[in-house]
């Protein structure tokens, strides 16, 4: 690999001081991010117009704006400018895309917005697509985990990473894959939009536990290498900053420690939802059990109903057991019952336990 293949990289000054304000103004990611944000906001306006009594959640809109902002920081700021020069920079960029921007994207429920913001033939086509075989496969938790488990090692331990350093097009494709596959994975954990498969807190915790070794394996492998494994970095002949091997080791530690820490942080709300779910179940069980126990007066004497052998289970109102994420957990988000009269839900339940379209 000759040095002239990397003219733009060779001219980059050391990353210090004012260079942290440097921007990579590549048109493709800027146009994609701007168009994505514009389409989402347009969808919010249209959804609110079609369903004025059930306005779109402001928190979901904020999540999408946050996802766009984090993605912009990852690919347009100095991280994007130096991602083909410094390996540790590339690792930070990837973690931001797959573990921060993708989480916010999943929380923004873009598929749910697409379904609600359409009407007529377009709405029927979207519903048909959500019920199609490819959509079912893409929405399965196993698919999301397998794609995540393959993406991280393949893009960091194979020749594909070297291609990303050599080609800006491959590098941009990497960014898209990290955001898209990250979205498919995290929608199983934090998503609440139309999906045939319902992941309860125990399954979500299991997915996170199984994903931790993926980042650990990749990070340890990179941090234990004895020499540079990517010829593209060697051909660049960078004369400043850490050595090639040190840079590789720092990137491995970033992937290992940073990835595991972010996974553990994501596990906290999942465990809390699991605990709340078990508390609701225990409360429901106590109410049902109490319905069959003797009903006593304050003085300790059984009531006449108990003396006649009557059970008071009928006097106890039915208690619904909400899913891990209540359909009204987002402020202003419409519930499933209110939307049923306006649309026919593509699925009975969403991935996080909420009704589809809720």
matplotlib code that plots the C-alpha trace (Angstrom):
import matplotlib.pyplot as plt

x = [0.0, 1.6, 1.5, -0.2, -3.5, -3.9, -3.3, -5.9, -4.8, -1.1, -1.9, -3.7, -1.8, -1.4, -4.7, -4.2, -5.4, -7.6, -7.7, -10.4, -12.6, -11.8, -14.8, -15.2, -17.6, -18.2, -21.5, -23.0, -23.4, -24.4, -27.2, -28.3, -28.5, -30.3, -32.8, -33.5, -34.1, -36.4, -38.4, -38.9, -40.1, -42.4, -43.8, -44.4, -46.3, -48.4, -49.1, -50.3, -52.5, -54.0, -54.4, -54.9, -56.2, -53.1, -50.0, -46.7, -44.5, -42.0, -39.6, -39.5, -38.9, -36.1, -34.6, -34.4, -32.9, -30.3, -29.5, -29.0, -26.7, -24.6, -24.3, -23.2, -20.5, -19.3, -19.0, -18.7, -16.6, -12.9, -13.8, -14.9, -11.9, -9.4, -11.2, -8.9, -5.8, -6.1, -7.4, -8.6, -10.5, -12.2, -13.2, -14.8, -16.7, -18.1, -19.1, -21.0, -22.8, -23.8, -24.3, -25.5, -26.9, -28.6, -30.2, -31.7, -32.8, -34.6, -36.2, -37.5, -39.7, -39.3, -41.3, -44.2, -44.1, -44.0, -47.1, -49.0, -48.1, -49.4, -52.9, -54.8, -52.8, -49.5, -50.7, -51.8, -48.5, -46.6, -48.8, -48.3, -44.5, -44.6, -46.4, -44.1, -41.6, -38.4, -39.8, -40.6, -37.1, -35.5, -37.7, -36.7, -34.5, -32.2, -31.7, -30.7, -28.3, -26.6, -26.2, -24.7, -22.4, -21.1, -20.8, -18.4, -15.7, -16.0, -15.6, -12.6, -10.7, -10.9, -9.8, -13.0, -11.5, -8.5, -10.8, -12.6, -9.3, -8.5, -11.9, -14.2, -17.2, -16.5, -16.0, -19.4, -21.0, -19.5, -21.2, -24.5, -24.2, -23.3, -26.3, -28.8, -27.8, -27.4, -31.0, -32.2, -30.5, -31.5, -35.1, -35.4, -34.2, -35.7, -38.1, -41.8, -43.1, -44.9, -43.1, -44.5, -42.1, -42.4, -39.2, -39.8, -37.2, -35.6, -35.0, -33.7, -31.3, -30.1, -29.5, -27.3, -25.4, -24.7, -23.6, -21.0, -18.5, -18.6, -17.1, -14.8, -13.4, -12.8, -11.2, -8.9, -7.8, -6.8, -5.1, -3.0, -1.7, 2.1, 2.2, 0.1, -2.5, -3.8, -1.5, -3.4, -2.2, 1.3, 1.2, 0.0, 3.3, 2.0, 4.8, 3.0, 0.8, 1.1, 2.9, 0.9, 0.9, 0.1, -2.7, -4.0, -3.9, -5.6, -8.4, -8.7, -9.1, -11.7, -13.7, -13.3, -13.8, -16.0, -18.3, -18.7, -19.4, -22.0, -23.7, -23.8, -25.3, -27.9, -28.7, -29.7, -33.1, -33.7, -33.2, -35.4, -38.2, -37.8, -38.1, -41.2, -42.7, -42.2, -43.6, -46.7, -47.1, -46.7, -49.3, -51.7, -51.1, -51.7, -55.0, -56.2, -55.2, -56.8, -60.1, -60.3, -59.3, -61.9, -63.0, -63.1, -64.5, -62.3, -63.2, -61.8, -65.2, -65.9, -68.5, -71.9, -70.8, -68.0, -70.4, -72.6, -69.6, -69.5, -66.3, -65.7, -63.6, -66.3, -65.9, -62.2, -61.8, -59.7, -56.1, -54.3, -50.6, -48.9, -46.0, -42.4, -43.1, -46.6, -48.3, -48.6, -45.1, -44.2, -45.8, -48.5, -48.1, -51.5, -52.5, -53.5, -57.2, -57.5, -55.7, -57.6, -60.5, -58.3, -56.0, -55.8, -52.7, -50.2, -49.4, -51.0, -48.0, -44.8, -41.3, -41.3, -44.7, -46.8, -49.5, -48.5, -48.9, -49.0]
y = [0.0, 3.2, 6.5, 8.4, 6.5, 8.6, 12.2, 13.7, 11.7, 12.5, 16.2, 16.0, 17.8, 16.3, 16.0, 18.7, 22.1, 23.7, 20.5, 19.2, 21.8, 20.3, 19.1, 16.5, 18.1, 15.0, 15.7, 12.2, 11.9, 15.5, 15.1, 11.8, 13.2, 16.4, 14.5, 12.0, 14.7, 16.6, 13.5, 12.6, 16.1, 16.1, 12.8, 14.3, 17.2, 14.8, 12.4, 15.2, 16.5, 13.0, 12.3, 15.6, 14.0, 11.9, 14.0, 12.4, 12.1, 15.0, 12.6, 10.4, 13.5, 14.6, 11.1, 11.3, 14.7, 13.4, 10.5, 12.8, 15.0, 12.1, 10.7, 14.1, 14.3, 10.8, 11.3, 15.1, 16.4, 15.7, 12.0, 11.8, 13.7, 11.5, 8.2, 6.9, 8.2, 7.1, 3.7, 4.8, 7.6, 5.1, 3.0, 5.9, 6.7, 3.2, 3.1, 6.4, 5.1, 1.6, 2.2, 5.8, 7.1, 3.7, 3.5, 7.0, 6.0, 2.9, 5.0, 7.5, 4.7, 5.8, 2.8, 3.6, 7.2, 6.0, 3.8, 6.5, 9.4, 7.6, 7.2, 5.6, 3.4, 4.4, 3.3, -0.1, -0.6, 0.2, -2.2, -4.9, -4.3, -4.7, -8.0, -9.3, -12.1, -9.9, -7.5, -10.5, -11.8, -8.4, -7.9, -11.2, -10.9, -13.7, -11.9, -8.7, -10.5, -12.5, -9.4, -7.5, -10.4, -10.7, -6.9, -6.0, -8.6, -8.6, -4.9, -4.7, -8.0, -8.6, -7.0, -5.0, -2.5, -2.1, -1.4, 1.2, 3.0, 2.9, 3.9, 6.7, 4.9, 1.7, 3.9, 5.6, 2.2, 1.0, 4.0, 3.1, -0.5, 0.4, 2.7, 0.3, -2.9, -1.1, 0.1, -3.5, -4.7, -1.9, -1.8, -5.2, -3.5, 0.0, 0.0, 0.3, 0.1, -2.4, -5.8, -9.3, -10.4, -9.3, -9.2, -9.2, -7.8, -11.2, -11.7, -8.2, -8.7, -11.9, -10.2, -7.6, -10.3, -12.2, -9.1, -8.1, -10.9, -9.7, -6.4, -8.0, -10.5, -7.9, -5.4, -8.1, -9.4, -6.0, -5.0, -8.2, -7.8, -7.6, -5.5, -3.4, -5.6, -3.1, -2.3, 0.8, 2.5, 1.3, 2.8, 6.1, 6.6, 8.9, 10.7, 12.1, 10.7, 7.2, 4.5, 2.1, -0.7, 1.7, 3.2, -0.3, -1.2, 2.0, 1.3, -2.2, -0.9, 1.6, -1.2, -3.5, -1.2, 1.4, -1.2, -3.2, -0.1, 1.1, -2.3, -2.4, 1.1, 0.0, -3.0, -0.7, 0.4, -3.2, -4.6, -1.8, -2.7, -6.3, -5.5, -3.4, -6.2, -8.7, -6.2, -5.8, -9.6, -10.0, -7.3, -9.0, -12.3, -10.7, -9.2, -12.5, -14.4, -11.8, -12.2, -15.8, -15.1, -14.4, -10.9, -9.7, -6.7, -4.3, -6.3, -9.5, -11.1, -12.7, -10.9, -12.4, -13.1, -15.3, -17.0, -17.9, -19.2, -16.5, -15.5, -11.9, -12.4, -10.7, -7.5, -7.2, -5.3, -7.0, -5.8, -5.6, -6.5, -3.9, -4.8, -3.7, -0.5, 0.9, 2.2, 5.6, 5.7, 8.4, 11.7, 12.5, 9.2, 7.6, 4.3, 1.2, 1.4, 5.0, 4.2, 1.0, 3.0, 4.9, 2.2, -1.5, -2.4, -4.5, -6.6, -7.3, -6.3, -4.3, -5.4, -3.8, -5.0, -2.1, -2.5, -2.1, 1.4, 2.5]
z = [0.0, -1.1, 0.8, -2.0, -1.3, 1.9, 0.9, 3.1, 6.1, 5.7, 5.9, 9.2, 12.0, 15.5, 17.4, 20.1, 21.0, 18.4, 16.3, 18.7, 17.0, 13.6, 11.6, 8.8, 6.4, 4.3, 2.4, 2.7, 6.5, 6.8, 4.2, 5.7, 9.2, 8.1, 6.0, 8.8, 11.3, 8.9, 8.0, 11.7, 12.6, 9.6, 10.8, 14.2, 12.7, 10.5, 13.4, 15.6, 12.8, 12.2, 15.9, 17.6, 20.8, 21.1, 20.5, 19.8, 22.9, 23.4, 25.0, 21.9, 19.7, 22.1, 21.9, 18.1, 18.2, 20.7, 18.5, 15.5, 17.6, 19.0, 15.4, 14.2, 16.9, 16.0, 12.2, 11.7, 14.6, 15.1, 15.8, 12.1, 10.9, 12.6, 12.5, 9.7, 11.4, 15.1, 16.0, 19.5, 17.9, 15.7, 18.7, 20.5, 17.3, 17.0, 20.7, 20.3, 17.3, 18.5, 22.2, 22.5, 19.3, 18.6, 22.0, 21.6, 18.1, 19.5, 22.2, 19.6, 18.0, 14.4, 13.0, 15.3, 14.1, 10.5, 11.0, 12.8, 10.4, 7.3, 6.1, 3.3, 0.8, 2.4, 5.8, 4.4, 2.7, 6.0, 7.9, 5.2, 5.5, 9.3, 8.9, 6.2, 6.7, 6.5, 9.1, 11.4, 11.0, 11.6, 14.7, 16.3, 19.4, 18.1, 14.8, 16.6, 18.9, 16.1, 14.0, 16.9, 17.8, 14.2, 13.5, 16.3, 15.7, 11.9, 11.6, 14.0, 13.6, 9.9, 6.6, 6.6, 9.1, 6.8, 3.9, 6.0, 6.6, 2.8, 1.5, 2.8, 1.2, 3.3, 6.4, 5.9, 5.3, 8.6, 10.4, 8.9, 9.9, 13.5, 13.7, 12.0, 13.7, 17.0, 16.5, 15.9, 19.0, 21.4, 20.2, 21.9, 25.1, 25.1, 22.1, 22.3, 18.8, 16.5, 16.7, 16.8, 19.5, 23.1, 25.2, 28.9, 31.4, 32.0, 28.3, 27.9, 30.8, 29.2, 25.9, 27.6, 29.5, 26.3, 24.5, 27.1, 26.1, 22.5, 23.4, 25.9, 23.4, 20.7, 23.2, 24.8, 21.4, 20.2, 23.4, 23.4, 19.9, 19.6, 16.5, 14.1, 12.4, 9.9, 7.0, 6.2, 9.4, 8.7, 5.2, 6.5, 8.4, 11.0, 12.8, 15.8, 18.6, 20.2, 18.3, 16.1, 18.7, 21.6, 19.5, 18.9, 22.6, 23.6, 21.1, 22.5, 26.0, 24.9, 23.3, 26.2, 29.2, 27.5, 25.9, 29.2, 31.2, 28.8, 28.8, 32.6, 32.7, 30.2, 32.5, 35.4, 34.0, 32.8, 36.3, 37.8, 35.3, 36.2, 40.0, 39.4, 37.3, 40.1, 42.6, 40.5, 40.2, 44.0, 44.6, 42.2, 43.9, 47.3, 46.2, 44.7, 47.8, 50.0, 48.1, 49.4, 53.0, 55.7, 55.7, 59.3, 61.0, 63.0, 66.2, 64.6, 64.0, 60.6, 58.5, 57.8, 54.3, 55.6, 58.0, 55.0, 53.2, 50.6, 48.9, 48.2, 45.1, 43.0, 45.1, 44.1, 40.8, 38.2, 38.2, 35.0, 34.9, 32.8, 30.6, 31.3, 29.6, 30.0, 26.9, 28.6, 29.9, 27.4, 28.2, 25.7, 23.9, 23.0, 24.6, 22.7, 23.4, 22.1, 18.9, 18.2, 16.9, 14.5, 13.2, 13.1, 15.0, 12.9, 16.0, 19.3, 21.4, 21.0, 21.9, 25.3, 26.3, 25.0, 22.5, 18.9, 17.8, 21.4]

ax = plt.figure().add_subplot(projection="3d")
ax.plot(x, y, z, "-o")
ax.set_aspect("equal")
plt.show()
